[in-house]
Amino acid sequence: MSVLPLALTVLLLLFLSNAAASSIQMPQLENRIVGGVDATILHHKHQISLRRKTCKECAYLHHCGGNILNEDTILTAAHCVGERDVGDFTVIAGTETRTGSEGLVARIDHIVVHEHYNASTTDYDVALLFLATPLLFDNVRIAAVSLVTTAPAVGAPATVTGWGTLSEGGVQAQQLQAVNVFVLDRSMCTAAYGGRFTAAMLCAGLPAGGKDACQRDSGGPLLVANQLAGIISWGVGCARAGNPGVYVNVAHVRTWITETVAANSLYDKDVCTLSIKDFSHLIAYHASLSVALGFIGGAETSITAHPYVVSLQTANGTHICGGALIKKQIVVTTAQCFVFYDPKQIFVRVGNNNYVSDGELIPIDAYRINENFDFTTMDSDVAVVKLAKSVKNSRLTREIKMLVSLDLSYGLVEVPC
């Protein structure tokens, strides 16, 4: 074979190769946040979609991720909510689609941002959302996640989830996505980001890039051994080699999280008391069946959404008061319910949408009114009722599992375990 034909052949092959490369769209795996892996909420039931509206008439659209800590507490990134009105946000739990409406919708009562949060450097990028409408855990699609107690080891496998963009600057995922990454050595993060990388942060990904979180994933989880080790925070681009994703170091801010939850949540499992103000708020919300209480400006709801709500009534079905089932045989209500009625004439109807006919009517075995109750001022307006039988958990009846005793400020009412 002569030299000239061989050279022409090589040139022709190079031309064809370049032409093919320019006409075929190669997959940009280095920019995929999850490598194309769809995830189900059944495996990530702690994940929520934090949705935001940008004008009064606008719809709520997915803005960030978040993590369920208990029935009324969500952990997310501070930059997702900083200096914005709580009315601009809503929380969707139990859904695996970004625009889906099949989950539970919860309003936010107030937001607490870490006092050391720095918007310029994204240091201490952590915030807690306390819900006005608590979530109902079914432990199938909605449940809490536990926090790590110590920082994860270098090289620990981790999982990141969210509905963020599938490529840097690209479109958002419709289906919840998940990616497996590794916790990286802090020296690698310092080399990439210098002094901006602090003790309140950790980083994860692959040294060569290719797997990462991306825009709109912020606030979501980095799980290590099924515990929350990080909160998606920031990075340079998405899945770039040498630029790993940066997360809030949950172990570093764990004390702040637990103390803030204890001071603000009505469902903190480590706190066994509620103030009279918090208790009144709890009863006001959970006794919200409009058909039973005649709320003004309310809307009809279902007992399946509020299975701990009960009706205190007479034997003939006359509704007296609402209440909340806090143990299988214990109901809390207001003391004023007993002012005009003989306790022997009061029954408790559980599992009911209609207070006249639905559910089960149970006699009262015993009751106790707070000793400082004053009917004139309605001070210390709290009572505890013991039912004649225990209530079985079901779709229609379920207790609020959260407290052992009620701190009424004016005297302690002991509630049996």
C-alpha positions as CSV (number, residue, x, y, z in Angstrom):
1,M,0.0,0.0,0.0
2,S,1.4,3.4,-1.0
3,V,2.0,6.2,1.6
4,L,-0.4,8.6,0.0
5,P,-3.5,6.5,0.1
6,L,-2.7,5.6,3.7
7,A,-2.5,9.3,4.7
8,L,-5.7,10.0,2.9
9,T,-7.4,7.2,4.7
10,V,-6.2,8.5,8.1
11,L,-7.4,12.0,7.3
12,L,-10.8,10.6,6.2
13,L,-11.2,8.6,9.4
14,L,-10.4,11.7,11.5
15,F,-12.9,13.8,9.6
16,L,-15.6,11.2,10.0
17,S,-14.8,10.8,13.7
18,N,-15.1,14.6,14.3
19,A,-18.3,14.8,12.3
20,A,-19.9,12.1,14.3
21,A,-18.8,13.7,17.6
22,S,-20.4,16.9,16.6
23,S,-23.7,15.4,15.5
24,I,-24.2,12.9,18.4
25,Q,-25.2,14.3,21.8
26,M,-23.1,12.5,24.3
27,P,-24.5,11.9,27.8
28,Q,-23.1,14.5,30.2
29,L,-22.8,12.1,33.2
30,E,-20.5,14.4,35.0
31,N,-23.4,16.9,35.3
32,R,-26.1,14.4,36.4
33,I,-27.0,14.8,40.0
34,V,-28.2,11.2,40.4
35,G,-26.9,9.3,37.5
36,G,-30.4,8.9,36.2
37,V,-31.7,6.8,39.1
38,D,-35.4,7.3,40.0
39,A,-36.2,6.9,43.7
40,T,-39.3,6.2,45.7
41,I,-40.6,8.1,48.7
42,L,-41.1,4.7,50.4
43,H,-37.3,4.5,50.8
44,H,-36.9,8.3,51.6
45,K,-40.0,9.0,53.7
46,H,-38.2,11.8,55.6
47,Q,-37.8,13.8,52.4
48,I,-40.0,16.8,51.8
49,S,-40.5,19.3,49.0
50,L,-40.3,22.9,50.2
51,R,-42.4,24.9,47.7
52,R,-42.4,28.7,47.3
53,K,-44.5,31.3,45.6
54,T,-42.9,34.5,44.3
55,C,-46.0,36.6,44.1
56,K,-49.4,36.8,45.7
57,E,-51.2,35.1,42.8
58,C,-48.4,32.7,41.9
59,A,-48.5,29.0,42.5
60,Y,-46.2,27.2,45.0
61,L,-43.3,25.6,43.0
62,H,-40.6,23.4,44.2
63,H,-37.8,25.5,45.7
64,C,-35.7,23.3,48.0
65,G,-35.6,20.0,49.8
66,G,-35.9,19.3,53.5
67,N,-35.9,16.7,56.2
68,I,-38.6,15.7,58.7
69,L,-37.4,15.6,62.3
70,N,-40.8,15.2,63.9
71,E,-44.4,15.9,63.2
72,D,-44.0,19.7,63.2
73,T,-40.3,20.2,62.5
74,I,-38.4,20.4,59.2
75,L,-34.7,20.8,58.8
76,T,-33.4,22.6,55.7
77,A,-30.8,25.0,54.4
78,A,-30.9,28.6,55.6
79,H,-30.3,30.0,52.2
80,C,-33.6,28.4,51.1
81,V,-35.7,30.6,53.5
82,G,-33.5,33.5,54.6
83,E,-35.3,36.8,55.0
84,R,-38.5,35.6,53.4
85,D,-42.1,35.5,54.7
86,V,-43.4,32.2,56.0
87,G,-46.5,32.7,53.9
88,D,-44.3,32.4,50.8
89,F,-43.7,28.7,51.6
90,T,-45.5,25.4,52.0
91,V,-44.2,21.9,52.8
92,I,-45.3,18.8,50.9
93,A,-44.6,15.5,52.5
94,G,-45.2,12.0,51.3
95,T,-44.8,12.7,47.6
96,E,-42.1,11.5,45.2
97,T,-43.0,13.8,42.3
98,R,-41.9,17.4,42.1
99,T,-45.3,18.8,41.0
100,G,-47.4,16.1,42.6
101,S,-50.4,16.8,44.8
102,E,-50.8,13.4,46.4
103,G,-48.8,14.2,49.6
104,L,-49.7,16.1,52.7
105,V,-49.6,19.9,52.6
106,A,-48.4,21.8,55.7
107,R,-48.2,25.5,56.4
108,I,-45.3,26.9,58.3
109,D,-45.8,28.7,61.6
110,H,-42.3,30.2,62.0
111,I,-38.7,29.8,60.9
112,V,-35.5,29.8,63.0
113,V,-32.3,30.4,61.1
114,H,-28.9,29.6,62.8
115,E,-27.6,32.8,64.4
116,H,-24.2,32.3,62.8
117,Y,-25.5,31.9,59.3
118,N,-23.5,33.9,56.8
119,A,-25.2,34.5,53.5
120,S,-21.9,35.6,51.9
121,T,-19.9,32.5,52.8
122,T,-22.9,30.1,53.3
123,D,-21.4,29.2,56.7
124,Y,-23.9,27.6,59.2
125,D,-26.4,27.2,56.4
126,V,-29.1,25.6,58.5
127,A,-32.7,26.5,59.4
128,L,-35.6,24.8,61.2
129,L,-39.2,25.2,60.0
130,F,-41.9,24.7,62.6
131,L,-45.2,23.8,61.1
132,A,-48.6,25.3,61.9
133,T,-50.3,22.1,60.6
134,P,-48.4,19.0,61.9
135,L,-47.8,16.0,59.7
136,L,-49.5,12.7,60.2
137,F,-46.9,10.0,60.3
138,D,-47.9,6.7,58.6
139,N,-44.3,5.4,58.6
140,V,-44.8,4.3,55.0
141,R,-44.6,7.6,53.0
142,I,-44.0,10.0,55.9
143,A,-41.6,9.5,58.8
144,A,-38.8,11.2,60.7
145,V,-35.1,10.8,60.1
146,S,-32.5,10.6,63.0
147,L,-29.4,12.7,63.2
148,V,-25.9,11.4,63.4
149,T,-24.1,12.0,66.7
150,T,-20.6,12.1,65.2
151,A,-19.2,13.2,61.8
152,P,-19.1,10.3,59.3
153,A,-15.7,8.7,58.5
154,V,-13.8,9.6,55.4
155,G,-14.8,7.2,52.6
156,A,-18.2,6.4,54.2
157,P,-20.8,5.7,51.5
158,A,-23.7,8.2,51.5
159,T,-26.9,8.9,49.6
160,V,-28.2,12.2,48.4
161,T,-31.8,12.8,47.2
162,G,-33.8,15.6,45.6
163,W,-35.7,17.0,42.7
164,G,-33.0,19.4,41.5
165,T,-31.7,19.9,38.0
166,L,-30.4,16.8,36.2
167,S,-27.4,18.8,34.8
168,E,-25.7,22.0,35.7
169,G,-28.2,24.7,34.6
170,G,-30.5,22.1,33.2
171,V,-34.1,21.0,33.8
172,Q,-35.4,19.8,37.2
173,A,-36.3,16.2,37.8
174,Q,-40.0,15.3,37.9
175,Q,-39.4,12.1,39.8
176,L,-37.4,12.1,43.1
177,Q,-33.8,11.2,42.3
178,A,-31.0,9.5,44.4
179,V,-27.3,9.2,44.0
180,N,-24.6,7.3,46.0
181,V,-21.5,9.3,46.8
182,F,-18.7,9.1,49.4
183,V,-17.7,11.3,52.2
184,L,-14.4,13.0,51.2
185,D,-11.3,14.0,53.2
186,R,-11.5,17.5,54.5
187,S,-8.1,18.3,53.0
188,M,-9.6,17.7,49.6
189,C,-12.4,20.2,50.3
190,T,-10.0,22.7,51.7
191,A,-7.8,22.4,48.6
192,A,-10.9,23.1,46.4
193,Y,-12.4,25.9,48.4
194,G,-9.8,27.3,50.7
195,G,-10.9,29.2,53.8
196,R,-14.6,29.2,52.7
197,F,-14.7,25.5,53.8
198,T,-15.3,25.6,57.6
199,A,-15.9,23.2,60.5
200,A,-19.6,23.6,60.0
201,M,-19.3,21.9,56.6
202,L,-18.4,18.5,55.1
203,C,-18.1,17.5,51.5
204,A,-19.0,14.4,49.5
205,G,-18.9,13.2,45.9
206,L,-16.3,11.5,43.8
207,P,-12.8,12.9,43.2
208,A,-13.3,12.6,39.5
209,G,-16.8,14.2,39.6
210,G,-19.8,12.7,37.9
211,K,-22.2,12.4,40.9
212,D,-23.5,15.3,43.0
213,A,-26.4,17.4,44.1
214,C,-27.4,20.4,42.0
215,Q,-29.6,23.4,41.8
216,R,-32.9,23.0,43.7
217,D,-31.6,20.1,45.8
218,S,-30.5,22.5,48.6
219,G,-31.8,21.7,52.0
220,G,-32.2,18.0,51.2
221,P,-30.4,15.1,52.9
222,L,-27.0,13.5,52.8
223,L,-27.6,10.1,54.5
224,V,-24.9,7.9,56.0
225,A,-26.1,4.5,57.4
226,N,-29.7,5.9,57.1
227,Q,-29.0,8.8,59.4
228,L,-28.8,12.5,58.5
229,A,-25.2,13.4,58.3
230,G,-25.4,16.5,56.0
231,I,-27.7,19.1,54.5
232,I,-27.2,19.9,50.9
233,S,-25.7,23.4,50.9
234,W,-23.5,24.7,48.0
235,G,-20.8,23.9,45.5
236,V,-19.1,25.2,42.4
237,G,-21.2,24.0,39.5
238,C,-22.5,20.4,39.7
239,A,-20.5,17.2,39.7
240,R,-17.3,18.9,38.4
241,A,-14.1,17.1,39.0
242,G,-12.2,18.6,41.9
243,N,-15.2,20.5,43.1
244,P,-17.1,18.2,45.5
245,G,-20.6,19.1,46.9
246,V,-20.6,20.9,50.2
247,Y,-23.0,20.0,53.0
248,V,-23.9,21.3,56.4
249,N,-22.0,19.2,58.9
250,V,-25.0,17.9,61.0
251,A,-22.8,16.6,63.8
252,H,-21.2,20.1,64.2
253,V,-24.6,21.8,64.5
254,R,-26.5,19.0,66.3
255,T,-26.6,20.7,69.6
256,W,-28.1,23.8,68.1
257,I,-30.7,21.7,66.3
258,T,-31.8,19.7,69.3
259,E,-32.0,22.8,71.6
260,T,-33.9,24.8,69.0
261,V,-36.4,21.9,68.5
262,A,-36.8,21.6,72.2
263,A,-37.6,25.3,72.5
264,N,-40.1,25.4,69.6
265,S,-41.6,22.1,68.7
266,L,-44.8,20.6,70.3
267,Y,-43.6,17.1,69.3
268,D,-40.1,17.0,70.7
269,K,-39.7,13.4,71.9
270,D,-37.0,14.5,74.4
271,V,-39.3,17.0,76.1
272,C,-42.0,15.6,78.3
273,T,-43.8,18.8,79.1
274,L,-45.8,21.4,77.3
275,S,-46.5,25.0,78.5
276,I,-50.1,26.0,78.9
277,K,-49.7,28.2,75.8
278,D,-48.4,25.3,73.7
279,F,-51.1,23.0,75.1
280,S,-53.8,25.4,74.1
281,H,-52.4,25.8,70.7
282,L,-52.3,22.0,70.3
283,I,-55.9,21.5,71.3
284,A,-57.0,24.4,69.1
285,Y,-55.4,22.7,66.1
286,H,-56.3,19.1,66.7
287,A,-59.9,19.8,67.7
288,S,-60.5,21.4,64.3
289,L,-63.2,19.3,62.7
290,S,-65.5,22.0,61.5
291,V,-68.6,19.8,61.7
292,A,-68.0,19.2,65.4
293,L,-66.8,22.6,66.5
294,G,-68.4,25.0,64.1
295,F,-65.1,26.8,63.2
296,I,-65.6,30.2,61.5
297,G,-63.8,30.4,58.2
298,G,-62.7,26.7,58.4
299,A,-63.1,23.9,55.9
300,E,-64.4,20.4,56.2
301,T,-61.8,17.8,56.8
302,S,-61.6,14.0,57.5
303,I,-61.0,12.1,60.6
304,T,-58.4,10.1,58.7
305,A,-56.3,13.3,58.5
306,H,-56.9,13.9,62.3
307,P,-57.5,10.6,63.9
308,Y,-56.6,11.9,67.4
309,V,-59.6,14.3,67.5
310,V,-62.5,13.2,69.7
311,S,-65.9,14.6,70.6
312,L,-67.1,14.9,74.2
313,Q,-70.8,14.6,74.1
314,T,-73.9,13.4,76.0
315,A,-75.5,10.0,75.5
316,N,-78.0,11.4,73.0
317,G,-75.3,12.9,70.8
318,T,-75.2,16.5,71.9
319,H,-71.7,17.7,71.2
320,I,-70.1,19.5,74.2
321,C,-66.4,19.9,73.5
322,G,-63.5,18.7,71.4
323,G,-60.5,16.9,72.7
324,A,-57.3,15.1,71.7
325,L,-56.4,11.4,72.3
326,I,-52.9,11.5,73.8
327,K,-52.8,7.9,75.0
328,K,-55.0,4.9,74.2
329,Q,-57.1,5.6,77.2
330,I,-56.4,9.3,77.9
331,V,-58.0,12.4,76.4
332,V,-57.1,16.0,77.1
333,T,-59.7,18.7,76.7
334,T,-60.7,22.0,78.4
335,A,-62.0,22.2,82.0
336,Q,-65.0,24.3,81.0
337,C,-66.5,21.2,79.4
338,F,-67.4,19.9,82.9
339,V,-69.0,23.1,84.2
340,F,-72.6,22.5,83.1
341,Y,-72.6,18.7,82.8
342,D,-72.4,15.9,85.2
343,P,-69.3,13.9,84.3
344,K,-71.4,10.8,84.5
345,Q,-73.4,12.1,81.6
346,I,-70.4,12.7,79.4
347,F,-69.1,10.2,76.8
348,V,-66.3,10.4,74.3
349,R,-66.9,9.6,70.7
350,V,-63.7,8.5,68.8
351,G,-63.1,7.8,65.1
352,N,-65.9,10.0,63.9
353,N,-66.4,12.4,61.0
354,N,-70.0,13.0,62.1
355,Y,-70.4,13.5,65.8
356,V,-73.8,12.0,65.9
357,S,-73.5,8.6,64.4
358,D,-69.9,7.7,63.3
359,G,-67.2,6.1,65.4
360,E,-67.5,4.6,68.9
361,L,-69.1,6.1,72.0
362,I,-67.0,5.4,75.1
363,P,-68.0,6.2,78.7
364,I,-65.6,8.2,81.0
365,D,-64.0,6.2,83.7
366,A,-62.4,9.2,85.5
367,Y,-61.4,12.8,85.0
368,R,-59.3,15.5,86.6
369,I,-59.7,19.3,86.2
370,N,-56.7,21.5,86.8
371,E,-57.0,22.7,90.4
372,N,-56.4,26.3,89.4
373,F,-59.1,26.5,86.8
374,D,-61.1,29.7,87.0
375,F,-64.3,29.8,85.0
376,T,-64.5,33.6,85.2
377,T,-61.1,34.2,83.6
378,M,-60.7,30.8,81.9
379,D,-57.3,30.5,83.6
380,S,-55.8,27.0,83.6
381,D,-58.7,25.7,81.4
382,V,-57.4,22.1,81.1
383,A,-58.8,18.7,82.0
384,V,-57.6,15.1,81.6
385,V,-60.1,12.3,81.0
386,K,-59.6,8.6,81.4
387,L,-61.8,6.4,79.1
388,A,-63.5,3.3,80.3
389,K,-61.6,1.3,77.7
390,S,-58.5,1.6,75.6
391,V,-58.8,2.7,72.0
392,K,-57.1,0.7,69.3
393,N,-55.0,2.4,66.7
394,S,-56.5,2.5,63.2
395,R,-57.0,4.8,60.3
396,L,-59.7,6.5,62.3
397,T,-58.3,6.5,65.8
398,R,-54.7,7.2,66.8
399,E,-53.1,8.9,69.8
400,I,-50.6,11.7,69.7
401,K,-47.4,10.0,70.9
402,M,-45.5,12.8,72.4
403,L,-45.8,13.6,76.1
404,V,-45.7,12.0,79.5
405,S,-46.9,15.0,81.5
406,L,-48.4,18.5,81.0
407,D,-46.6,21.4,82.6
408,L,-49.6,23.7,83.2
409,S,-47.5,26.4,84.9
410,Y,-50.0,26.4,87.8
411,G,-49.6,22.7,88.7
412,L,-48.6,19.5,87.1
413,V,-51.2,17.1,85.8
414,E,-49.7,13.6,85.7
415,V,-50.7,11.6,82.6
416,P,-50.3,7.8,82.9
417,C,-47.8,6.2,80.5
